Every structure is written in C-alpha cells, then in structure tokens.
Amino acid sequence: MSAPNPFSTPNPVSRKHPAALAVAVKGRLAAHKWLLLRRATQLGVLGLFLSGPLLGLWVLKGTLASSTLFDTVPFTDPLVFVQSLVTGHALAASAWIGVGLLIVVYMVVGGRSFCSWICPVNLLTDGAHAARVGLDIKGSLPIPRAARWWLLGTVLGVSALTGVIAWETLNPVTLLHRELVFGIFLAGSVAWMLIIGVVLFDTFVTNRGWCGHLCPMGAAYGLIGAASLTRVSGRNRAACDQCQACYHVCPEPHVLTPVLKGAEGSTPLVLSGDCTNCGRCIDVCHRDVFAFTHRFNRSSVPHPHGSP
C-alpha cells in the first residue's frame, strides 16, 4: 500500500502562514526560535569576517573558500580542496589541516548545516522563497535533484582538465561573500549579476532552485551530512495531524516523508544528507513532532491517545 499523501489533511495551515498554529500554541518566539538563531549565526559569522576590513581586528581573515581564525587556525572549504586536488597542484599543510577541521565540525553538526547556518546566499534564497509565496507563484520548472551531482561532477572535471579552480570564479557563494567583505557593491558587476540571477531564478523559475537542485557546494556538504552526528528526529510523529506546516517551510521537504510516512517501526530520524538541519520543522510544528538529537537515538514518543 502506498504512503498517504502528506497534504491530505482536511484543515492544512496556509502556505503563506505556515507558523500560524505554532504561534497560537507555543508563542511567536518559540515558533521562530531556530530561524532567529540561524540568522544571528549567519550575520555573526559575516561580522567576524568584516571585523578586519571595518575595525582592523582580523578575527576571520579570507573568505568562506579559505580562511584563518586569528591568523592561526586554517579553514578550507571541502569543495575548494577537492578541486585543488584534481588540478594536480601540491597543497600546503594548512589546506589539509583546514579541510580536516571543517570536515570534523560538519560531521558533528551536519554537513548541510553550512547551507542554512553559514552560507550568505541562504539569506537571499530564503527571501526569494518568501517572495514566491507572497506572489502566489506555484508552478516550477522541473529540475531533478540529481542535477547538483551532475554539476558537481562537471566542476571537478573542468578543474581536472584545465588545472584551474574554475568554479570559484562563478560560485555565487564565494562571489557574494567576497562582495560583502571586500567588494564595492557595483550593481553592474558580473558577481552581482550572477547573484541577482540566482534570486530571480528561485523566485520565478523553480522553487528552492539553486540550493535545492543545483548548488555543487550543497552537494559536497551533503556527502558529509549523510554521516553526521546531529539529526532531526520526528520522535513524536504519532502526534502529527498532517497540517503541512513542516512541508511548507522545509527547504528539502522530500526528507520528511520517510519519517512521517514511513512503515511502522522505521526510524524517526531524518537520515538524508540533503537535510540542512535548519530547524524550521521544529519551529512550526504545533504538535512538537520534531526535535534535534543524534543519529544513535532512534526512540519515538508514542501518542498518548493513539495516532490523530
């Protein structure tokens, strides 16, 4: 028997107001707690990079591609590192240490946590999604999620053939971060044209198109995320009343279906590497179905009165 449609509840929440029930039950702050923490983290990390150019205090120096903390601790983006490897160039010890440190961090907190907690493009694509909902745009150009794996393979193939880390000249994440920290905000620059193009693409062409279907950085971090420790759990899924709120806010809603509609006895954990650990499903659920936990905690909370 096929799984029931997650949108079949007779009284779903509004697509434009997915947190409405959670606000009524838990209060506005609790219904946006993880969202507010994410925004504070994103702006805080950006502030650490800006402290050097603005204040002369170099806490984080460089970009998200490669940086150092207090001129001592190196960080190297995994995709940049692999691109460098396939070019055939020798890598400094700091690059190996930097990528190792980031892999350890994201093996703990979740690989695609980078996408929702650090990446500045997420601020823009979340805004594009909000604009799309506000404009009531429902149609999307169908793009297979495998497209980002093809793009990732293409990026590595081009680096191997050319001996150049070519993607970083086009990567919207690198370009936006570089413009915010070191740029002069020229609206006509290639960087801003690409960044604005991503926003327009997400708004008018495909919902969550860039981050959810194309970004090779997201694909790379997803590989790390598939084995990471921190997980979202639908531990109280028996209480789910199919209000749709989590599906409306999740940037990768397909990861929720195996949890909410899986066979009896299946794990309540979201195990897909596509999950960004953004916490929005936890925020907007008025039944407290979801919570952060670790990958070894597969316990569930039975509904006291049976399934609703």
Secondary structure, DSSP 8 states (H G I E B T S, - for coil): -----TT--SS---SS-TTHHHHHHH-TTGGGHHHHHHHHHHHHHHHHHHHHHHHS--SEEE-SSEEEETTTEEEE-HHHHHHHHHHT----HHHHHHHHHHHHHHHHH-TTHIIIII-THHHHHHHHHHHHHHTT--------TTHHHHHHHHHHHHHHHHSS-GGGGT-HHHHHHHHHHH----TTSHHHHHHHHHHHIIIIISTTHIIIII-HHHHHHHHHHTT-SEEEE-TTGGG-----HHHHH-SSGGGTHHHHSS-TT---B---TT-----HHHHH-TT---EEEETT-------TT---
